[in-house]
Amino acid sequence: MSQAEKQEGEASLKLRTARSLKWNTIDRLASQVLYGVVGVVLANVLSQEDFGLVGALLVFQAFAIIFADSGFGAALLQSKDPTEEDYSTVFWFNLVVSVGIYWLLWFGAPLIADIFQGDRRLIPLSKGMFLTFVLNALAIVQTNRLMKRMDVRMIAVSNLVAQIVGGCLGIGLALGGFGAWALVWQSVALAGVKTGILWATGHWLPCCWIKIASLKKIWRVGLSVFSSSMLNTLFLNVYSFVIGKVYSLRDLGVYSQADKWSKMGSASLSQVLTATFVPLLARVKEELEGFRRYVRKINRFTGFVLFPAMIGLAAVGENLFHTLFGNKWDAAIIMFQILTIRGIFVVLVSLYGNYMLSKGYGKRLFMIEVIKDSAIALAILATVFEGSVDLLVWGQLWASVLTWGVVVVMASQAIGYGLWGMIRDLLPFLGAALVMGGTCLVLGLFLDILGIPVFLSLVLQIMVGGLLYIGWTYLFKMPELQEAAAYLFGRFRKKQ
């Protein structure tokens, strides 16, 4: 390949990456805005116990989703050239497994109720709620095909429409007095509409039944992802299980709200980064210098977005909750702030895992989960007997910090990018975000003393914090500010 052709290929790849990042960002922002609006209405209408009931079911649904996919979706995404037989094999495998698990959970619903203090309301609720992972399993291949082509516009459209339909249904049922069923049917409608749109517009049908050759080809990476995802899901949901079992469904409802709102930021960022950059890294994984160059750019872009988003959310957390919910969910505020900061380390660990996965070190994902889950287990043992849910949440944060410290060393060695380089890429943005967050906290306290209304105080905190961070990055000439504007407004050209 000539130098001119190579430059043309890099420019085209950069353009597709920019478009993919733009649509992934639009997708997550629009979805989270709609999810947030619906969530606010439901949180004000439904009781803490309603959320606790659904929170108990989400523990089991999380595991069902992992089994339904079995890691094959991620294997397809990181594969350089998956065939039609590979896609068809994964589709049928996911569908068969998801239906089988659904029937197991259907008949096991009474046992689920027995675990959570024998609350029989969980039996019919679970039979409705678990339909969602079957519907989601139908969309895995359709979604991955679009992500692989770095053409995610229709994914964004399907998510947007599904959020609107599911949200309207959930609000209508909540206002009609259906309680926890509003949350259940909201989830089912969201999964069903999204899957329906992707199938209607995807122009793809499976070409064959399950092929053993395809299973063998993707099994190695799929098994590694499945193993790590299973451990990750186990210990992410162990807190909900412990709180629901040891404390009460009301406490679980409070925790689930804090966890849900904190993950709106971290989960969205992690999904955007994975959907945008994993296909990119899979294309350049054999070019050592090119891979390192992209790792540095991804590190810096992640820090540019991640630190101000998470630290800013934690800083305005109290005014945010009071604006949205009044005093109804005050018990969740400190948990929300702690879990939001924890989200920083969750996103970084996920990013580093993607680096190793793209280089073919899938087995190391399992090692990461063992390290993370060991830290979480120790944190639970150290805090569960103290009788405070807040203390349990603090344990989550310190376990995540410890995990990040170990994983960043592993990642730097695996991908050939120095440890100091990994940390140095993030420091400028961490410093700017800490200044911004501290300013927002002090400003909030000052406005509270002056008796400024909560909503106005929140708006002022966001405006001052945002302007301060943008001004800082502009003053120190950080190129990510200009690149972010280019990504958002589509100003990349092939000649770049």
C-alpha positions as CSV (number, residue, x, y, z in Angstrom):
1,M,0.0,0.0,0.0
2,S,1.4,3.4,-1.0
3,Q,1.8,6.3,1.5
4,A,-1.0,8.2,-0.2
5,E,-3.3,5.3,0.0
6,K,-2.4,4.8,3.6
7,Q,-3.1,8.5,4.4
8,E,-6.4,8.3,2.5
9,G,-7.4,5.2,4.5
10,E,-6.5,6.9,7.8
11,A,-8.5,9.9,6.9
12,S,-11.5,7.8,5.9
13,L,-11.3,5.9,9.2
14,K,-11.0,9.1,11.1
15,L,-14.1,10.4,9.4
16,R,-16.1,7.3,10.2
17,T,-14.9,7.4,13.8
18,A,-16.1,11.0,14.1
19,R,-19.5,10.2,12.6
20,S,-19.8,7.1,14.9
21,L,-18.8,9.1,17.9
22,K,-21.3,11.9,17.0
23,W,-24.2,9.5,16.7
24,N,-23.3,7.5,19.7
25,T,-23.2,10.7,21.7
26,I,-26.5,11.9,20.3
27,D,-27.9,8.5,21.1
28,R,-26.8,8.5,24.7
29,L,-27.6,12.1,25.4
30,A,-31.1,11.9,23.9
31,S,-31.8,8.5,25.6
32,Q,-30.6,9.7,29.0
33,V,-32.6,13.0,28.7
34,L,-35.8,11.0,28.0
35,Y,-34.9,8.3,30.6
36,G,-34.3,11.1,33.1
37,V,-37.5,12.9,32.4
38,V,-39.5,9.6,32.7
39,G,-37.5,8.6,35.8
40,V,-38.3,11.9,37.5
41,V,-42.0,11.5,37.0
42,L,-42.0,7.8,38.1
43,A,-39.8,8.6,41.2
44,N,-42.3,11.2,42.3
45,V,-45.4,9.0,41.7
46,L,-44.2,5.5,42.7
47,S,-43.2,4.5,46.2
48,Q,-39.7,3.4,47.4
49,E,-41.1,-0.1,47.9
50,D,-42.2,-0.2,44.2
51,F,-38.7,0.5,43.1
52,G,-37.4,-2.1,45.6
53,L,-39.6,-4.8,44.1
54,V,-38.3,-4.1,40.6
55,G,-34.7,-3.7,41.9
56,A,-34.9,-7.3,43.3
57,L,-35.9,-8.6,39.9
58,L,-33.1,-6.7,38.2
59,V,-30.6,-8.8,40.1
60,F,-31.8,-11.9,38.3
61,Q,-32.4,-10.2,35.0
62,A,-28.8,-9.0,34.9
63,F,-27.5,-12.6,35.0
64,A,-30.0,-13.7,32.4
65,I,-28.8,-11.1,30.0
66,I,-25.2,-12.3,30.4
67,F,-26.2,-15.9,29.7
68,A,-28.3,-15.0,26.7
69,D,-25.4,-13.2,25.0
70,S,-22.6,-15.5,26.4
71,G,-20.0,-13.0,25.3
72,F,-20.5,-13.7,21.6
73,G,-21.7,-10.2,20.9
74,A,-18.4,-8.7,22.1
75,A,-16.5,-11.4,20.2
76,L,-18.2,-10.4,16.9
77,L,-17.5,-6.7,17.6
78,Q,-13.8,-7.2,18.1
79,S,-13.5,-9.8,15.2
80,K,-11.8,-8.2,12.2
81,D,-14.0,-9.9,9.5
82,P,-17.0,-11.8,10.8
83,T,-18.9,-13.8,8.2
84,E,-22.6,-14.1,7.6
85,E,-22.4,-17.6,9.1
86,D,-20.8,-16.1,12.2
87,Y,-23.7,-13.6,12.6
88,S,-26.3,-16.3,12.0
89,T,-24.7,-18.7,14.5
90,V,-24.6,-16.1,17.2
91,F,-28.2,-15.0,16.5
92,W,-29.7,-18.5,16.9
93,F,-27.5,-19.4,19.8
94,N,-28.6,-16.2,21.7
95,L,-32.2,-16.8,20.9
96,V,-32.2,-20.5,22.0
97,V,-30.4,-19.7,25.3
98,S,-32.5,-16.7,26.1
99,V,-35.8,-18.6,25.7
100,G,-34.5,-21.5,27.7
101,I,-33.5,-19.2,30.6
102,Y,-36.8,-17.4,30.5
103,W,-38.7,-20.6,31.1
104,L,-36.3,-21.6,34.0
105,L,-37.0,-18.2,35.6
106,W,-40.7,-18.5,35.0
107,F,-40.9,-21.7,37.0
108,G,-38.3,-20.4,39.5
109,A,-40.3,-17.2,40.3
110,P,-41.6,-18.5,43.7
111,L,-38.0,-19.2,44.7
112,I,-37.1,-15.6,43.9
113,A,-40.0,-14.4,46.1
114,D,-38.7,-16.6,49.0
115,I,-35.3,-15.0,48.8
116,F,-36.7,-11.5,49.3
117,Q,-38.7,-12.0,52.5
118,G,-41.4,-14.2,50.8
119,D,-43.0,-11.2,49.0
120,R,-45.4,-13.0,46.6
121,R,-45.9,-9.9,44.5
122,L,-42.5,-10.7,42.9
123,I,-43.9,-13.9,41.2
124,P,-46.1,-12.2,38.5
125,L,-43.8,-9.2,38.3
126,S,-40.9,-11.5,37.4
127,K,-42.7,-13.3,34.7
128,G,-43.4,-10.0,33.0
129,M,-40.0,-8.4,33.6
130,F,-37.9,-11.3,32.3
131,L,-39.5,-10.9,28.8
132,T,-37.1,-8.0,28.3
133,F,-33.9,-10.1,28.0
134,V,-35.5,-12.3,25.4
135,L,-36.4,-9.3,23.3
136,N,-33.0,-7.7,23.8
137,A,-31.3,-11.0,22.7
138,L,-33.1,-10.7,19.4
139,A,-31.4,-7.3,18.8
140,I,-27.8,-8.2,19.6
141,V,-26.7,-9.2,16.1
142,Q,-28.6,-6.4,14.4
143,T,-26.9,-3.9,16.7
144,N,-23.5,-5.4,16.3
145,R,-23.7,-5.4,12.5
146,L,-24.3,-1.6,12.6
147,M,-21.6,-1.0,15.1
148,K,-19.1,-3.1,13.1
149,R,-19.8,-0.9,10.1
150,M,-19.5,2.2,12.3
151,D,-22.9,3.2,11.1
152,V,-24.9,3.7,14.3
153,R,-27.5,6.2,13.3
154,M,-30.4,3.7,13.3
155,I,-29.3,2.4,16.7
156,A,-29.8,6.0,18.0
157,V,-33.2,6.3,16.3
158,S,-34.4,3.0,17.6
159,N,-33.3,3.9,21.2
160,L,-35.0,7.3,21.0
161,V,-38.4,6.0,19.7
162,A,-38.3,3.1,22.2
163,Q,-37.6,5.5,25.1
164,I,-40.6,7.6,24.1
165,V,-43.0,4.7,23.8
166,G,-41.8,3.0,26.9
167,G,-41.7,6.2,28.9
168,C,-45.3,7.2,27.9
169,L,-46.5,3.7,28.8
170,G,-44.7,3.7,32.2
171,I,-46.0,7.1,33.2
172,G,-49.6,6.3,32.1
173,L,-49.6,3.1,34.2
174,A,-48.0,4.8,37.2
175,L,-50.6,7.6,37.1
176,G,-53.3,4.9,36.8
177,G,-52.2,3.3,40.0
178,F,-50.4,0.2,38.7
179,G,-47.4,0.6,41.0
180,A,-44.4,-1.6,40.2
181,W,-46.1,-2.9,37.0
182,A,-45.5,0.5,35.5
183,L,-41.7,-0.1,35.7
184,V,-42.1,-3.6,34.3
185,W,-44.1,-2.8,31.3
186,Q,-42.0,0.3,30.6
187,S,-39.0,-2.0,30.3
188,V,-40.8,-4.6,28.1
189,A,-42.1,-1.9,25.8
190,L,-38.7,-0.3,25.4
191,A,-37.0,-3.6,24.5
192,G,-39.8,-4.6,22.1
193,V,-39.9,-1.3,20.2
194,K,-36.1,-1.1,19.9
195,T,-35.8,-4.6,18.6
196,G,-38.7,-4.2,16.2
197,I,-37.2,-1.1,14.6
198,L,-33.8,-2.7,14.2
199,W,-35.3,-5.7,12.5
200,A,-37.6,-3.6,10.3
201,T,-34.7,-1.4,9.1
202,G,-31.7,-3.7,9.3
203,H,-32.3,-5.6,6.1
204,W,-30.7,-8.7,7.5
205,L,-31.9,-12.3,8.1
206,P,-30.0,-15.3,9.3
207,C,-28.6,-17.3,6.4
208,C,-28.2,-20.6,8.2
209,W,-28.6,-22.5,11.5
210,I,-25.9,-22.8,14.2
211,K,-22.5,-23.7,12.6
212,I,-20.1,-25.5,14.8
213,A,-17.1,-24.0,12.9
214,S,-18.4,-20.5,13.7
215,L,-18.9,-21.4,17.3
216,K,-15.4,-22.6,17.6
217,K,-14.0,-19.5,16.0
218,I,-15.6,-17.1,18.3
219,W,-15.7,-19.3,21.4
220,R,-12.3,-18.3,22.8
221,V,-13.0,-14.6,23.0
222,G,-16.7,-15.1,23.8
223,L,-15.8,-17.4,26.7
224,S,-13.4,-14.8,28.2
225,V,-15.9,-12.0,27.8
226,F,-18.7,-14.2,29.3
227,S,-16.6,-15.3,32.3
228,S,-15.6,-11.7,33.1
229,S,-19.1,-10.4,32.5
230,M,-20.6,-13.0,34.8
231,L,-18.2,-12.1,37.6
232,N,-18.8,-8.4,36.9
233,T,-22.6,-8.8,37.0
234,L,-22.4,-11.0,40.1
235,F,-20.6,-8.4,42.2
236,L,-22.3,-5.3,40.7
237,N,-25.6,-6.8,41.8
238,V,-24.5,-8.4,45.1
239,Y,-25.1,-5.0,46.8
240,S,-28.8,-5.1,45.7
241,F,-29.1,-8.7,46.9
242,V,-27.4,-8.0,50.3
243,I,-29.5,-4.8,50.9
244,G,-32.8,-6.5,49.9
245,K,-32.0,-9.6,51.9
246,V,-30.3,-8.1,55.0
247,Y,-32.1,-4.7,55.3
248,S,-35.4,-4.2,53.5
249,L,-37.0,-3.6,50.1
250,R,-37.5,0.0,51.1
251,D,-33.7,0.4,51.6
252,L,-33.2,-1.4,48.3
253,G,-35.5,1.1,46.6
254,V,-33.5,4.0,48.0
255,Y,-30.2,2.4,46.9
256,S,-31.6,1.5,43.4
257,Q,-32.5,5.1,42.8
258,A,-29.0,6.3,43.8
259,D,-27.4,3.6,41.7
260,K,-29.7,4.2,38.7
261,W,-29.1,8.0,38.6
262,S,-25.3,7.6,39.1
263,K,-25.1,5.1,36.3
264,M,-26.8,7.4,33.8
265,G,-23.5,9.2,33.4
266,S,-20.9,6.4,33.7
267,A,-22.9,3.8,31.8
268,S,-23.6,6.2,28.9
269,L,-19.9,7.2,28.7
270,S,-18.8,3.6,28.8
271,Q,-21.2,2.6,26.0
272,V,-20.2,5.6,23.8
273,L,-16.5,4.8,24.2
274,T,-17.0,1.0,23.6
275,A,-19.3,1.5,20.6
276,T,-17.0,4.1,19.0
277,F,-13.5,3.0,19.7
278,V,-13.5,-0.9,19.9
279,P,-14.2,-1.2,16.1
280,L,-11.5,1.4,15.5
281,L,-8.9,-0.4,17.6
282,A,-9.8,-3.7,16.0
283,R,-8.8,-2.2,12.7
284,V,-5.4,-0.9,13.8
285,K,-4.4,-3.5,16.4
286,E,-1.6,-4.9,14.3
287,E,0.0,-1.5,13.8
288,L,2.1,-0.8,16.9
289,E,2.7,2.9,16.5
290,G,-0.8,3.6,15.2
291,F,-2.4,1.6,18.0
292,R,-0.4,3.6,20.6
293,R,-1.3,6.9,18.9
294,Y,-5.0,6.0,19.1
295,V,-4.7,4.9,22.7
296,R,-3.3,8.2,23.7
297,K,-6.0,10.1,21.9
298,I,-8.7,7.9,23.4
299,N,-7.2,8.3,26.9
300,R,-7.2,12.1,26.6
301,F,-10.6,12.3,25.1
302,T,-12.0,10.1,27.8
303,G,-10.4,12.2,30.5
304,F,-11.7,15.4,28.9
305,V,-15.3,14.1,29.1
306,L,-15.3,11.8,32.0
307,F,-13.8,13.9,34.8
308,P,-16.0,17.0,34.5
309,A,-19.1,14.9,33.9
310,M,-18.7,12.7,37.0
311,I,-17.2,15.2,39.4
312,G,-19.6,17.9,38.3
313,L,-22.6,15.5,38.9
314,A,-21.4,14.7,42.4
315,A,-20.8,18.4,43.2
316,V,-24.4,19.4,42.2
317,G,-26.0,16.2,43.5
318,E,-27.8,17.7,46.5
319,N,-29.4,20.5,44.5
320,L,-30.1,18.1,41.6
321,F,-32.1,15.7,43.9
322,H,-34.0,18.5,45.6
323,T,-34.9,20.0,42.3
324,L,-36.2,16.8,40.8
325,F,-37.7,15.1,43.9
326,G,-38.0,17.6,46.7
327,N,-37.1,15.8,49.9
328,K,-38.6,12.4,49.0
329,W,-35.2,10.8,48.1
330,D,-32.9,12.6,50.5
331,A,-31.6,9.3,51.8
332,A,-30.2,8.5,48.4
333,I,-28.2,11.8,47.9
334,I,-24.9,10.8,49.6
335,M,-25.1,7.4,47.9
336,F,-25.6,9.0,44.6
337,Q,-22.5,11.2,45.1
338,I,-20.3,8.4,46.2
339,L,-21.5,6.1,43.3
340,T,-21.0,8.9,40.8
341,I,-17.3,9.3,41.8
342,R,-17.0,5.5,41.7
343,G,-18.3,5.7,38.1
344,I,-15.0,7.3,37.1
345,F,-13.0,4.2,37.9
346,V,-15.6,1.9,36.5
347,V,-15.4,3.7,33.1
348,L,-11.6,3.7,33.1
349,V,-11.4,0.0,34.0
350,S,-13.8,-0.8,31.2
351,L,-11.8,1.2,28.8
352,Y,-8.5,-0.5,29.7
353,G,-10.3,-3.9,29.4
354,N,-11.3,-2.9,25.8
355,Y,-7.7,-2.1,25.0
356,M,-6.6,-5.5,26.1
357,L,-9.5,-7.2,24.3
358,S,-8.7,-5.4,21.1
359,K,-5.1,-6.7,21.3
360,G,-6.4,-10.3,21.8
361,Y,-5.9,-10.5,25.6
362,G,-9.4,-11.6,26.3
363,K,-8.3,-13.9,29.1
364,R,-7.1,-10.9,31.1
365,L,-10.6,-9.6,31.3
366,F,-11.3,-12.6,33.6
367,M,-8.3,-11.7,35.7
368,I,-9.6,-8.1,36.0
369,E,-12.9,-9.3,37.3
370,V,-11.3,-11.6,39.8
371,I,-9.3,-8.6,41.1
372,K,-12.3,-6.3,41.2
373,D,-14.6,-8.9,42.7
374,S,-12.1,-9.8,45.4
375,A,-11.9,-6.1,46.4
376,I,-15.7,-5.8,46.5
377,A,-16.0,-9.0,48.6
378,L,-13.6,-7.6,51.1
379,A,-15.4,-4.3,51.1
380,I,-18.7,-6.0,51.8
381,L,-17.3,-8.1,54.6
382,A,-15.8,-5.0,56.2
383,T,-19.0,-2.9,56.1
384,V,-22.1,-5.1,56.0
385,F,-22.2,-5.7,59.8
386,E,-22.0,-2.0,60.6
387,G,-25.7,-1.6,59.8
388,S,-25.3,1.3,57.4
389,V,-26.2,1.1,53.7
390,D,-24.1,4.3,53.2
391,L,-21.0,2.5,54.5
392,L,-21.6,-0.3,52.0
393,V,-21.5,2.2,49.3
394,W,-18.3,3.8,50.5
395,G,-16.9,0.3,50.3
396,Q,-17.8,0.1,46.6
397,L,-15.8,3.3,46.0
398,W,-12.6,2.1,47.6
399,A,-12.9,-1.3,45.9
400,S,-13.1,0.5,42.6
401,V,-10.1,2.7,43.3
402,L,-8.0,-0.4,44.2
403,T,-9.2,-2.2,41.1
404,W,-8.2,0.7,38.9
405,G,-4.7,0.8,40.4
406,V,-4.1,-2.8,39.5
407,V,-5.8,-2.8,36.1
408,V,-3.9,0.3,34.8
409,V,-0.7,-1.5,35.4
410,M,-1.9,-4.6,33.6
411,A,-3.2,-2.6,30.6
412,S,0.0,-0.6,30.2
413,Q,2.1,-3.8,30.1
414,A,-0.3,-5.6,27.8
415,I,-0.6,-2.9,25.1
416,G,3.0,-1.6,25.3
417,Y,2.0,1.9,26.5
418,G,3.8,3.1,29.6
419,L,2.2,3.3,33.0
420,W,3.2,6.9,33.4
421,G,1.8,7.7,30.0
422,M,-1.6,6.2,30.9
423,I,-1.7,8.4,34.0
424,R,-0.2,11.5,32.5
425,D,-2.9,11.5,29.7
426,L,-5.6,12.0,32.4
427,L,-4.0,14.4,34.9
428,P,-4.7,17.7,33.1
429,F,-8.4,17.0,32.9
430,L,-8.5,15.6,36.5
431,G,-7.0,18.9,37.7
432,A,-9.4,21.1,35.8
433,A,-12.4,19.0,36.9
434,L,-11.4,19.1,40.6
435,V,-11.1,22.9,40.4
436,M,-14.5,23.0,38.7
437,G,-16.1,20.6,41.2
438,G,-14.7,22.5,44.3
439,T,-16.0,25.8,42.9
440,C,-19.5,24.3,42.4
441,L,-19.6,23.0,45.9
442,V,-18.5,26.3,47.5
443,L,-20.9,28.2,45.2
444,G,-23.8,25.9,46.2
445,L,-23.1,26.5,49.9
446,F,-22.9,30.2,49.4
447,L,-26.2,30.4,47.4
448,D,-27.9,28.3,50.1
449,I,-26.8,30.8,52.7
450,L,-28.3,33.6,50.6
451,G,-31.6,31.7,50.4
452,I,-31.5,31.3,46.6
453,P,-34.1,28.9,45.3
454,V,-32.8,25.3,44.7
455,F,-33.5,25.2,41.0
456,L,-31.8,28.6,40.3
457,S,-28.8,27.5,42.5
458,L,-28.5,24.3,40.4
459,V,-28.6,26.3,37.1
460,L,-25.9,28.7,38.4
461,Q,-23.7,25.8,39.6
462,I,-23.9,24.1,36.1
463,M,-23.3,27.3,34.2
464,V,-20.3,28.5,36.3
465,G,-18.8,25.0,36.4
466,G,-19.2,24.5,32.7
467,L,-17.7,27.9,31.8
468,L,-14.8,27.4,34.2
469,Y,-13.9,24.0,32.8
470,I,-14.2,25.1,29.2
471,G,-12.2,28.3,30.0
472,W,-9.5,26.2,31.7
473,T,-9.1,23.8,28.7
474,Y,-9.1,26.8,26.3
475,L,-6.5,28.7,28.3
476,F,-4.1,25.8,28.4
477,K,-4.7,25.1,24.8
478,M,-5.9,21.5,25.2
479,P,-6.7,20.2,21.7
480,E,-9.5,18.0,22.9
481,L,-11.8,21.1,23.2
482,Q,-11.4,21.8,19.5
483,E,-11.8,18.1,18.6
484,A,-14.9,17.8,20.7
485,A,-16.5,20.6,18.8
486,A,-15.5,18.9,15.5
487,Y,-17.0,15.6,16.6
488,L,-20.2,17.2,17.7
489,F,-20.7,19.4,14.6
490,G,-19.2,17.0,12.0
491,R,-16.4,19.2,10.8
492,F,-14.0,16.4,10.0
493,R,-13.0,16.2,6.4
494,K,-11.1,13.4,4.7
495,K,-8.2,15.7,3.9
496,Q,-7.5,15.8,7.6
